[in-house]
Amino acid sequence: MLDVLVDGLSWLALVAGSFVVVVGALGLVRMPDVFTRMHAGGMIDTLGAALIFLGLILQAGLSLVALKLVVLFALFFITSPVATHALARAALYAGVEPKLAEDRDIEHVPADYPVGLFSRDKS
Amino acid sequence: MFSVAAIAVLVALGLALARALLGPTVFDRVLAANAVGTLAILLLAVFGFLTGRPEFLDIGITYALLNLIGTLAVLKFWRYGDLSGSGDEDEADA
């Protein structure tokens, strides 16, 4: 009974993780600029990896393999934000400008669209 | 079911590779390279379970460490022009 439950939970986590990983990669291709792509890439590193590792840990049970998976997950959780932060700072320093609402070539901006919230000059 | 996760990771790898090839700036390429590294580790872990040899995880841990160092090295090179700088010029123009 418990075996079936753990197995089901593990499959659920694996499938959910696969979904998140594919969505993150899709965002990596579809997003408009570096900073938004970073956001999509962060999903692969955190939620996608966490769910897949959770599924694998449930399959491994209490063993050395599970411990290695936990170590790998902890490593991901520490290094991924560091890499993303360094990337954002390096991109800003190099003069890559984030795409703002006013840069988008939309023909009909709704009158109540909060462009001012996202504009470059804080007026 | 492990194969579902493996296929999903492979699809994601293809998409990340597309971004690495398309990426207009070097930072897009670094981001894609970082994602490819992450996905490679996930693929290693899942593939180890798929073939019943979870020993692949050791390679995954090594890969994770190398991935971070590689990303930071490339970023530092693109920011300061070389890898030996202390980063002191950061405060000067911040």
gemmi code that builds the backbone of each chain (N, CA, C; Angstrom):
import gemmi

chains = {
    "A": [
        ("MET", (0.838, -1.207, 0.000), (0.000, 0.000, 0.000), (0.870, 1.253, 0.000)),
        ("LEU", (1.818, 1.245, 0.962), (2.709, 2.411, 1.056), (3.586, 2.499, -0.181)),
        ("ASP", (3.991, 1.322, -0.697), (4.829, 1.279, -1.892), (4.142, 1.966, -3.067)),
        ("VAL", (2.862, 1.631, -3.236), (2.094, 2.207, -4.347), (2.001, 3.716, -4.188)),
        ("LEU", (1.803, 4.156, -2.940), (1.668, 5.594, -2.674), (2.966, 6.323, -3.029)),
        ("VAL", (4.098, 5.775, -2.531), (5.402, 6.408, -2.787), (5.699, 6.405, -4.285)),
        ("ASP", (5.378, 5.269, -4.935), (5.597, 5.168, -6.376), (4.789, 6.213, -7.133)),
        ("GLY", (3.516, 6.331, -6.757), (2.648, 7.303, -7.431), (3.138, 8.719, -7.238)),
        ("LEU", (3.527, 9.054, -5.990), (4.046, 10.395, -5.699), (5.300, 10.672, -6.524)),
        ("SER", (6.154, 9.653, -6.628), (7.398, 9.810, -7.380), (7.112, 10.083, -8.850)),
        ("TRP", (6.186, 9.304, -9.433), (5.848, 9.537, -10.849), (5.260, 10.923, -11.038)),
        ("LEU", (4.393, 11.309, -10.082), (3.760, 12.626, -10.167), (4.828, 13.728, -10.180)),
        ("ALA", (5.814, 13.595, -9.253), (6.878, 14.600, -9.179), (7.706, 14.603, -10.455)),
        ("LEU", (7.996, 13.409, -10.983), (8.818, 13.319, -12.204), (8.105, 13.977, -13.387)),
        ("VAL", (6.807, 13.684, -13.540), (6.066, 14.248, -14.672), (5.928, 15.761, -14.524)),
        ("ALA", (5.634, 16.222, -13.287), (5.516, 17.660, -13.056), (6.858, 18.344, -13.334)),
        ("GLY", (7.942, 17.724, -12.885), (9.273, 18.289, -13.135), (9.581, 18.364, -14.613)),
        ("SER", (9.223, 17.311, -15.357), (9.448, 17.315, -16.804), (8.685, 18.466, -17.455)),
        ("PHE", (7.428, 18.652, -17.003), (6.611, 19.734, -17.546), (7.273, 21.084, -17.290)),
        ("VAL", (7.721, 21.305, -16.041), (8.337, 22.587, -15.695), (9.613, 22.811, -16.504)),
        ("VAL", (10.398, 21.734, -16.695), (11.646, 21.868, -17.447), (11.357, 22.274, -18.896)),
        ("VAL", (10.348, 21.629, -19.497), (10.030, 21.962, -20.891), (9.503, 23.386, -20.979)),
        ("VAL", (8.650, 23.796, -20.027), (8.122, 25.166, -20.045), (9.258, 26.178, -19.901)),
        ("GLY", (10.202, 25.880, -18.989), (11.339, 26.786, -18.806), (12.163, 26.918, -20.072)),
        ("ALA", (12.406, 25.799, -20.754), (13.195, 25.838, -21.983), (12.448, 26.590, -23.075)),
        ("LEU", (11.117, 26.420, -23.092), (10.293, 27.152, -24.059), (10.425, 28.658, -23.813)),
        ("GLY", (10.401, 29.031, -22.510), (10.565, 30.439, -22.155), (11.928, 30.955, -22.572)),
        ("LEU", (12.935, 30.093, -22.475), (14.299, 30.464, -22.872), (14.333, 30.885, -24.346)),
        ("VAL", (13.477, 30.247, -25.151), (13.454, 30.565, -26.578), (12.519, 31.726, -26.865)),
        ("ARG", (11.368, 31.789, -26.164), (10.303, 32.707, -26.549), (10.395, 34.087, -25.913)),
        ("MET", (11.090, 34.221, -24.766), (11.086, 35.498, -24.052), (11.834, 36.581, -24.831)),
        ("PRO", (11.453, 37.858, -24.621), (11.963, 38.928, -25.479), (13.396, 39.386, -25.214)),
        ("ASP", (13.899, 39.381, -23.978), (15.268, 39.863, -23.766), (15.987, 39.032, -22.705)),
        ("VAL", (17.283, 39.351, -22.484), (18.126, 38.504, -21.618), (17.528, 38.326, -20.239)),
        ("PHE", (17.009, 39.438, -19.669), (16.593, 39.397, -18.272), (15.358, 38.527, -18.081)),
        ("THR", (14.434, 38.582, -19.032), (13.256, 37.717, -18.915), (13.620, 36.266, -19.193)),
        ("ARG", (14.606, 36.072, -20.098), (15.040, 34.700, -20.364), (15.686, 34.090, -19.140)),
        ("MET", (16.415, 34.961, -18.367), (17.020, 34.492, -17.123), (15.953, 33.957, -16.183)),
        ("HIS", (14.820, 34.661, -16.151), (13.702, 34.247, -15.299), (13.233, 32.850, -15.697)),
        ("ALA", (13.106, 32.623, -17.009), (12.669, 31.305, -17.475), (13.733, 30.253, -17.170)),
        ("GLY", (15.002, 30.629, -17.356), (16.077, 29.668, -17.080), (16.138, 29.302, -15.608)),
        ("GLY", (15.787, 30.268, -14.729), (15.786, 29.992, -13.301), (14.781, 28.922, -12.912)),
        ("MET", (13.685, 28.830, -13.687), (12.676, 27.809, -13.396), (13.246, 26.406, -13.574)),
        ("ILE", (14.068, 26.217, -14.634), (14.684, 24.904, -14.847), (15.575, 24.559, -13.663)),
        ("ASP", (16.360, 25.550, -13.208), (17.348, 25.297, -12.157), (16.710, 25.004, -10.814)),
        ("THR", (15.570, 25.619, -10.512), (15.003, 25.462, -9.175), (13.838, 24.473, -9.161)),
        ("LEU", (12.680, 24.880, -9.694), (11.499, 24.030, -9.559), (11.627, 22.759, -10.381)),
        ("GLY", (12.109, 22.880, -11.624), (12.224, 21.690, -12.472), (13.164, 20.667, -11.873)),
        ("ALA", (14.379, 21.132, -11.515), (15.372, 20.223, -10.941), (14.875, 19.666, -9.613)),
        ("ALA", (14.241, 20.532, -8.785), (13.773, 20.074, -7.471), (12.749, 18.961, -7.621)),
        ("LEU", (11.780, 19.141, -8.538), (10.737, 18.120, -8.684), (11.311, 16.817, -9.225)),
        ("ILE", (12.212, 16.914, -10.216), (12.792, 15.688, -10.785), (13.631, 14.962, -9.735)),
        ("PHE", (14.423, 15.735, -8.966), (15.229, 15.105, -7.914), (14.329, 14.490, -6.847)),
        ("LEU", (13.215, 15.159, -6.521), (12.287, 14.610, -5.526), (11.744, 13.271, -5.998)),
        ("GLY", (11.372, 13.214, -7.290), (10.884, 11.951, -7.842), (11.936, 10.860, -7.752)),
        ("LEU", (13.187, 11.218, -8.065), (14.261, 10.214, -8.029), (14.554, 9.776, -6.598)),
        ("ILE", (14.502, 10.747, -5.636), (14.762, 10.399, -4.235), (13.706, 9.413, -3.737)),
        ("LEU", (12.435, 9.667, -4.116), (11.370, 8.752, -3.692), (11.587, 7.361, -4.276)),
        ("GLN", (12.151, 7.289, -5.490), (12.439, 5.985, -6.082), (13.609, 5.304, -5.393)),
        ("ALA", (14.611, 6.110, -4.968), (15.840, 5.533, -4.411), (15.617, 5.005, -2.989)),
        ("GLY", (14.665, 5.600, -2.259), (14.484, 5.196, -0.870), (15.616, 5.729, -0.009)),
        ("LEU", (15.758, 5.176, 1.216), (16.818, 5.638, 2.113), (18.125, 4.941, 1.750)),
        ("SER", (18.971, 5.651, 0.979), (20.225, 5.018, 0.577), (21.249, 6.102, 0.262)),
        ("LEU", (22.445, 5.648, -0.115), (23.504, 6.590, -0.460), (23.127, 7.394, -1.699)),
        ("VAL", (22.391, 6.739, -2.611), (21.955, 7.417, -3.833), (21.086, 8.620, -3.498)),
        ("ALA", (20.161, 8.426, -2.538), (19.283, 9.520, -2.124), (20.104, 10.660, -1.530)),
        ("LEU", (21.132, 10.309, -0.758), (21.987, 11.333, -0.149), (22.707, 12.137, -1.229)),
        ("LYS", (23.197, 11.427, -2.255), (23.876, 12.117, -3.358), (22.919, 13.064, -4.068)),
        ("LEU", (21.669, 12.606, -4.245), (20.679, 13.459, -4.899), (20.409, 14.708, -4.072)),
        ("VAL", (20.364, 14.537, -2.737), (20.136, 15.690, -1.861), (21.300, 16.671, -1.969)),
        ("VAL", (22.535, 16.117, -1.991), (23.722, 16.981, -2.119), (23.676, 17.748, -3.434)),
        ("LEU", (23.317, 17.043, -4.509), (23.238, 17.665, -5.826), (22.198, 18.774, -5.832)),
        ("PHE", (21.061, 18.508, -5.173), (19.994, 19.492, -5.106), (20.433, 20.722, -4.316)),
        ("ALA", (21.128, 20.497, -3.186), (21.616, 21.611, -2.375), (22.608, 22.453, -3.175)),
        ("LEU", (23.460, 21.760, -3.942), (24.439, 22.438, -4.784), (23.728, 23.333, -5.799)),
        ("PHE", (22.669, 22.789, -6.419), (21.872, 23.555, -7.380), (21.286, 24.788, -6.721)),
        ("PHE", (20.753, 24.570, -5.504), (20.038, 25.648, -4.836), (20.970, 26.786, -4.467)),
        ("ILE", (22.265, 26.494, -4.256), (23.217, 27.548, -3.909), (23.820, 28.174, -5.162)),
        ("THR", (24.175, 27.343, -6.141), (24.945, 27.874, -7.274), (24.083, 28.557, -8.322)),
        ("SER", (22.848, 28.106, -8.490), (22.022, 28.683, -9.548), (21.741, 30.180, -9.345)),
        ("PRO", (21.340, 30.621, -8.123), (21.134, 32.054, -7.929), (22.416, 32.855, -8.105)),
        ("VAL", (23.555, 32.274, -7.701), (24.833, 32.982, -7.865), (25.116, 33.234, -9.345)),
        ("ALA", (24.926, 32.189, -10.161), (25.190, 32.324, -11.589), (24.231, 33.326, -12.220)),
        ("THR", (22.944, 33.263, -11.840), (21.956, 34.175, -12.420), (22.260, 35.617, -12.031)),
        ("HIS", (22.623, 35.814, -10.757), (22.951, 37.161, -10.275), (24.155, 37.733, -11.026)),
        ("ALA", (25.201, 36.921, -11.166), (26.397, 37.373, -11.882), (26.053, 37.693, -13.325)),
        ("LEU", (25.194, 36.878, -13.925), (24.807, 37.094, -15.321), (24.068, 38.423, -15.472)),
        ("ALA", (23.116, 38.688, -14.554), (22.345, 39.930, -14.633), (23.258, 41.141, -14.467)),
        ("ARG", (24.178, 41.058, -13.511), (25.084, 42.196, -13.269), (26.016, 42.414, -14.449)),
        ("ALA", (26.531, 41.291, -15.009), (27.436, 41.425, -16.150), (26.706, 42.016, -17.342)),
        ("ALA", (25.446, 41.591, -17.546), (24.677, 42.106, -18.683), (24.395, 43.589, -18.510)),
        ("LEU", (24.017, 43.998, -17.285), (23.736, 45.417, -17.025), (24.997, 46.251, -17.214)),
        ("TYR", (26.113, 45.735, -16.704), (27.385, 46.442, -16.792), (27.796, 46.624, -18.245)),
        ("ALA", (27.501, 45.617, -19.067), (27.892, 45.678, -20.475), (26.956, 46.576, -21.276)),
        ("GLY", (25.889, 47.083, -20.629), (25.016, 48.020, -21.325), (23.825, 47.389, -22.012)),
        ("VAL", (23.506, 46.159, -21.660), (22.285, 45.561, -22.190), (21.119, 46.154, -21.427)),
        ("GLU", (20.178, 46.786, -22.138), (19.069, 47.427, -21.447), (17.856, 46.520, -21.421)),
        ("PRO", (17.184, 46.441, -20.265), (15.960, 45.635, -20.215), (14.903, 46.227, -21.136)),
        ("LYS", (14.129, 45.355, -21.753), (13.045, 45.811, -22.618), (11.901, 46.282, -21.737)),
        ("LEU", (11.422, 47.506, -21.988), (10.357, 48.046, -21.148), (9.053, 48.112, -21.930)),
        ("ALA", (7.991, 48.431, -21.186), (6.665, 48.453, -21.806), (6.632, 49.447, -22.960)),
        ("GLU", (7.355, 50.595, -22.813), (7.286, 51.632, -23.848), (8.051, 51.236, -25.112)),
        ("ASP", (8.942, 50.217, -24.987), (9.692, 49.781, -26.165), (8.887, 48.867, -27.070)),
        ("ARG", (7.819, 48.297, -26.496), (7.065, 47.330, -27.286), (6.264, 48.058, -28.358)),
        ("ASP", (6.342, 47.535, -29.591), (5.607, 48.206, -30.665), (4.184, 47.644, -30.746)),
        ("ILE", (3.389, 48.055, -29.765), (1.970, 47.716, -29.806), (1.256, 48.887, -30.454)),
        ("GLU", (0.312, 48.592, -31.335), (-0.355, 49.692, -32.034), (-1.366, 50.392, -31.146)),
        ("HIS", (-2.142, 49.601, -30.411), (-3.170, 50.227, -29.596), (-2.912, 49.919, -28.141)),
        ("VAL", (-2.222, 50.831, -27.463), (-2.008, 50.662, -26.031), (-3.274, 51.109, -25.317)),
        ("PRO", (-3.831, 50.266, -24.447), (-5.037, 50.677, -23.721), (-4.769, 51.919, -22.892)),
        ("ALA", (-5.791, 52.778, -22.760), (-5.614, 54.067, -22.073), (-5.184, 53.871, -20.629)),
        ("ASP", (-5.652, 52.808, -20.000), (-5.322, 52.608, -18.593), (-4.113, 51.707, -18.411)),
        ("TYR", (-3.326, 51.479, -19.487), (-2.158, 50.610, -19.353), (-1.078, 51.329, -18.543)),
        ("PRO", (-0.544, 50.709, -17.471), (0.362, 51.439, -16.567), (1.782, 51.564, -17.112)),
        ("VAL", (1.923, 52.288, -18.230), (3.243, 52.426, -18.851), (4.218, 53.098, -17.893)),
        ("GLY", (3.714, 54.127, -17.149), (4.587, 54.892, -16.271), (5.285, 54.039, -15.230)),
        ("LEU", (4.625, 52.979, -14.813), (5.211, 52.097, -13.803), (6.505, 51.477, -14.283)),
        ("PHE", (6.580, 51.246, -15.588), (7.724, 50.515, -16.117), (8.625, 51.392, -16.968)),
        ("SER", (8.467, 52.715, -16.890), (9.285, 53.513, -17.809), (10.660, 53.793, -17.248)),
        ("ARG", (11.537, 54.223, -18.146), (12.942, 54.357, -17.815), (13.167, 55.619, -16.988)),
        ("ASP", (12.597, 56.766, -17.428), (12.736, 57.988, -16.633), (11.591, 58.045, -15.639)),
        ("LYS", (11.965, 58.072, -14.352), (10.958, 58.041, -13.298), (10.315, 59.411, -13.183)),
        ("SER", (9.254, 59.659, -13.957), (8.599, 60.962, -13.881), (7.311, 60.832, -13.082)),
    ],
    "B": [
        ("MET", (8.403, 5.552, -16.976), (8.211, 6.939, -16.551), (9.521, 7.719, -16.530)),
        ("PHE", (10.628, 6.987, -16.199), (11.925, 7.674, -16.270), (12.165, 8.152, -17.687)),
        ("SER", (11.657, 7.366, -18.664), (11.872, 7.753, -20.055), (11.117, 9.040, -20.385)),
        ("VAL", (9.948, 9.256, -19.757), (9.217, 10.514, -19.975), (10.081, 11.699, -19.546)),
        ("ALA", (10.656, 11.594, -18.334), (11.512, 12.673, -17.838), (12.729, 12.850, -18.742)),
        ("ALA", (13.308, 11.709, -19.199), (14.496, 11.793, -20.053), (14.160, 12.500, -21.362)),
        ("ILE", (13.004, 12.153, -21.961), (12.619, 12.780, -23.228), (12.353, 14.273, -23.025)),
        ("ALA", (11.675, 14.614, -21.896), (11.403, 16.027, -21.615), (12.704, 16.809, -21.493)),
        ("VAL", (13.677, 16.224, -20.784), (14.956, 16.918, -20.617), (15.667, 17.060, -21.965)),
        ("LEU", (15.543, 16.024, -22.823), (16.177, 16.107, -24.152), (15.540, 17.210, -24.997)),
        ("VAL", (14.195, 17.313, -24.938), (13.505, 18.381, -25.673), (13.980, 19.746, -25.181)),
        ("ALA", (14.060, 19.885, -23.833), (14.516, 21.145, -23.252), (15.950, 21.449, -23.685)),
        ("LEU", (16.783, 20.402, -23.765), (18.170, 20.589, -24.219), (18.189, 21.154, -25.638)),
        ("GLY", (17.309, 20.612, -26.500), (17.241, 21.116, -27.870), (16.870, 22.585, -27.909)),
        ("LEU", (15.876, 22.968, -27.075), (15.434, 24.363, -27.059), (16.542, 25.275, -26.539)),
        ("ALA", (17.235, 24.835, -25.469), (18.330, 25.637, -24.920), (19.444, 25.801, -25.952)),
        ("LEU", (19.686, 24.729, -26.714), (20.711, 24.787, -27.759), (20.310, 25.793, -28.835)),
        ("ALA", (18.998, 25.822, -29.150), (18.507, 26.798, -30.130), (18.781, 28.217, -29.649)),
        ("ARG", (18.558, 28.466, -28.332), (18.821, 29.809, -27.797), (20.312, 30.118, -27.850)),
        ("ALA", (21.157, 29.112, -27.605), (22.605, 29.338, -27.668), (23.023, 29.717, -29.079)),
        ("LEU", (22.377, 29.129, -30.084), (22.732, 29.452, -31.467), (22.139, 30.785, -31.892)),
        ("LEU", (20.890, 31.083, -31.456), (20.205, 32.302, -31.876), (20.733, 33.530, -31.155)),
        ("GLY", (20.917, 33.364, -29.799), (21.142, 34.458, -28.858), (21.841, 35.680, -29.427)),
        ("PRO", (21.188, 36.834, -29.456), (21.837, 38.005, -30.046), (23.055, 38.482, -29.252)),
        ("THR", (22.990, 38.474, -27.911), (24.139, 38.916, -27.116), (24.872, 37.708, -26.559)),
        ("VAL", (26.093, 37.976, -26.072), (26.888, 36.883, -25.495), (26.241, 36.361, -24.221)),
        ("PHE", (25.455, 37.218, -23.541), (24.848, 36.805, -22.279), (23.745, 35.774, -22.503)),
        ("ASP", (23.049, 35.897, -23.643), (22.068, 34.866, -23.993), (22.756, 33.522, -24.138)),
        ("ARG", (23.931, 33.570, -24.771), (24.652, 32.314, -24.989), (25.151, 31.728, -23.676)),
        ("VAL", (25.641, 32.618, -22.766), (26.097, 32.120, -21.460), (24.932, 31.506, -20.697)),
        ("LEU", (23.782, 32.205, -20.742), (22.584, 31.689, -20.058), (22.200, 30.334, -20.623)),
        ("ALA", (22.235, 30.223, -21.960), (21.880, 28.950, -22.594), (22.892, 27.866, -22.218)),
        ("ALA", (24.171, 28.240, -22.154), (25.199, 27.256, -21.785), (24.977, 26.769, -20.362)),
        ("ASN", (24.613, 27.710, -19.471), (24.318, 27.345, -18.092), (23.129, 26.392, -18.028)),
        ("ALA", (22.086, 26.699, -18.804), (20.901, 25.836, -18.812), (21.246, 24.461, -19.376)),
        ("VAL", (22.096, 24.436, -20.427), (22.498, 23.147, -20.997), (23.232, 22.317, -19.957)),
        ("GLY", (24.106, 22.966, -19.156), (24.810, 22.251, -18.090), (23.848, 21.665, -17.079)),
        ("THR", (22.879, 22.498, -16.632), (21.871, 22.027, -15.679), (21.109, 20.835, -16.230)),
        ("LEU", (20.676, 20.962, -17.503), (19.878, 19.894, -18.105), (20.714, 18.636, -18.291)),
        ("ALA", (22.010, 18.799, -18.559), (22.883, 17.628, -18.701), (22.950, 16.863, -17.390)),
        ("ILE", (23.022, 17.609, -16.251), (23.061, 16.950, -14.947), (21.755, 16.204, -14.694)),
        ("LEU", (20.626, 16.869, -15.018), (19.329, 16.205, -14.838), (19.259, 14.945, -15.692)),
        ("LEU", (19.750, 15.057, -16.939), (19.715, 13.904, -17.846), (20.580, 12.767, -17.309)),
        ("LEU", (21.754, 13.127, -16.762), (22.635, 12.107, -16.167), (21.933, 11.377, -15.035)),
        ("ALA", (21.268, 12.149, -14.154), (20.587, 11.539, -13.009), (19.472, 10.614, -13.476)),
        ("VAL", (18.645, 11.131, -14.396), (17.507, 10.331, -14.859), (17.988, 9.107, -15.634)),
        ("PHE", (19.022, 9.293, -16.442), (19.534, 8.180, -17.251), (20.136, 7.096, -16.365)),
        ("GLY", (20.783, 7.519, -15.255), (21.315, 6.550, -14.312), (20.219, 5.653, -13.767)),
        ("PHE", (19.069, 6.247, -13.419), (17.953, 5.451, -12.912), (17.344, 4.610, -14.020)),
        ("LEU", (17.323, 5.149, -15.246), (16.719, 4.447, -16.387), (17.458, 3.152, -16.671)),
        ("THR", (18.797, 3.198, -16.542), (19.585, 2.003, -16.847), (19.943, 1.220, -15.589)),
        ("GLY", (19.411, 1.659, -14.419), (19.685, 0.941, -13.184), (21.096, 1.120, -12.670)),
        ("ARG", (21.744, 2.207, -13.074), (23.106, 2.465, -12.572), (23.197, 3.882, -11.991)),
        ("PRO", (22.693, 4.092, -10.767), (22.663, 5.446, -10.197), (24.053, 5.997, -9.874)),
        ("GLU", (25.106, 5.238, -10.202), (26.468, 5.738, -9.917), (26.791, 6.962, -10.756)),
        ("PHE", (26.019, 7.172, -11.821), (26.211, 8.349, -12.669), (26.082, 9.652, -11.887)),
        ("LEU", (25.458, 9.582, -10.704), (25.228, 10.797, -9.917), (26.529, 11.470, -9.523)),
        ("ASP", (27.600, 10.666, -9.313), (28.895, 11.250, -8.946), (29.380, 12.181, -10.045)),
        ("ILE", (29.214, 11.715, -11.299), (29.594, 12.565, -12.433), (28.752, 13.827, -12.436)),
        ("GLY", (27.468, 13.672, -12.062), (26.568, 14.822, -12.028), (27.038, 15.882, -11.044)),
        ("ILE", (27.497, 15.441, -9.848), (27.960, 16.402, -8.842), (29.176, 17.165, -9.368)),
        ("THR", (30.113, 16.434, -9.988), (31.293, 17.083, -10.564), (30.879, 18.107, -11.618)),
        ("TYR", (29.929, 17.703, -12.438), (29.439, 18.576, -13.505), (28.844, 19.865, -12.948)),
        ("ALA", (28.093, 19.728, -11.838), (27.442, 20.893, -11.242), (28.480, 21.914, -10.792)),
        ("LEU", (29.572, 21.416, -10.176), (30.629, 22.323, -9.721), (31.311, 23.000, -10.907)),
        ("LEU", (31.621, 22.188, -11.936), (32.306, 22.738, -13.109), (31.433, 23.770, -13.818)),
        ("ASN", (30.111, 23.502, -13.831), (29.179, 24.389, -14.510), (29.203, 25.784, -13.906)),
        ("LEU", (29.175, 25.855, -12.566), (29.184, 27.160, -11.893), (30.484, 27.896, -12.180)),
        ("ILE", (31.610, 27.178, -12.034), (32.902, 27.829, -12.234), (33.044, 28.306, -13.678)),
        ("GLY", (32.586, 27.467, -14.621), (32.660, 27.857, -16.027), (31.856, 29.103, -16.314)),
        ("THR", (30.615, 29.141, -15.813), (29.757, 30.306, -16.038), (30.376, 31.564, -15.454)),
        ("LEU", (30.834, 31.484, -14.190), (31.403, 32.669, -13.538), (32.663, 33.131, -14.253)),
        ("ALA", (33.482, 32.177, -14.729), (34.717, 32.551, -15.413), (34.410, 33.304, -16.705)),
        ("VAL", (33.459, 32.789, -17.481), (33.111, 33.457, -18.737), (32.554, 34.846, -18.462)),
        ("LEU", (31.685, 34.963, -17.444), (31.090, 36.269, -17.131), (32.145, 37.252, -16.671)),
        ("LYS", (33.076, 36.794, -15.824), (34.117, 37.691, -15.343), (35.002, 38.147, -16.500)),
        ("PHE", (35.270, 37.209, -17.415), (36.084, 37.576, -18.571), (35.393, 38.647, -19.398)),
        ("TRP", (34.093, 38.509, -19.593), (33.378, 39.486, -20.423), (33.188, 40.803, -19.717)),
        ("ARG", (33.259, 40.790, -18.381), (33.054, 42.041, -17.657), (34.354, 42.823, -17.488)),
        ("TYR", (35.441, 42.117, -17.154), (36.695, 42.817, -16.851), (37.744, 42.666, -17.937)),
        ("GLY", (37.519, 41.793, -18.900), (38.485, 41.627, -19.968), (39.552, 40.601, -19.666)),
        ("ASP", (39.757, 40.288, -18.366), (40.677, 39.195, -18.043), (40.213, 38.544, -16.750)),
        ("LEU", (40.839, 37.428, -16.394), (40.360, 36.662, -15.246), (41.120, 36.966, -13.966)),
        ("SER", (42.186, 37.801, -14.058), (43.022, 37.996, -12.876), (42.618, 39.226, -12.072)),
        ("GLY", (41.694, 40.063, -12.606), (41.325, 41.288, -11.915), (40.672, 41.001, -10.574)),
        ("SER", (40.849, 41.935, -9.615), (40.280, 41.723, -8.294), (38.839, 42.189, -8.245)),
        ("GLY", (38.409, 42.953, -9.267), (37.054, 43.475, -9.258), (36.940, 44.761, -8.480)),
        ("ASP", (38.078, 45.435, -8.215), (38.067, 46.665, -7.431), (37.451, 47.827, -8.194)),
        ("GLU", (37.571, 47.790, -9.531), (37.042, 48.899, -10.322), (35.528, 48.975, -10.236)),
        ("ASP", (34.951, 47.958, -9.602), (33.504, 47.906, -9.427), (33.005, 49.093, -8.619)),
        ("GLU", (33.721, 49.402, -7.521), (33.273, 50.481, -6.641), (33.478, 51.849, -7.300)),
        ("ALA", (34.511, 51.937, -8.134), (34.856, 53.230, -8.724), (33.726, 53.773, -9.590)),
        ("ASP", (33.090, 52.895, -10.396), (32.097, 53.415, -11.321), (30.674, 52.958, -10.961)),
        ("ALA", (30.508, 52.458, -9.755), (29.174, 51.976, -9.379), (28.213, 53.144, -9.122)),
    ],
}
model = gemmi.Model(1)
for chain_id, residues in chains.items():
    chain = gemmi.Chain(chain_id)
    for i, (resn, *xyz) in enumerate(residues, 1):
        res = gemmi.Residue()
        res.name, res.seqid = resn, gemmi.SeqId(i, " ")
        for name, pos in zip(("N", "CA", "C"), xyz):
            atom = gemmi.Atom()
            atom.name, atom.element = name, gemmi.Element(name[0])
            atom.pos, atom.b_iso = gemmi.Position(*pos), 0.0
            res.add_atom(atom)
        chain.add_residue(res)
    model.add_chain(chain)
structure = gemmi.Structure()
structure.add_model(model)
structure.setup_entities()
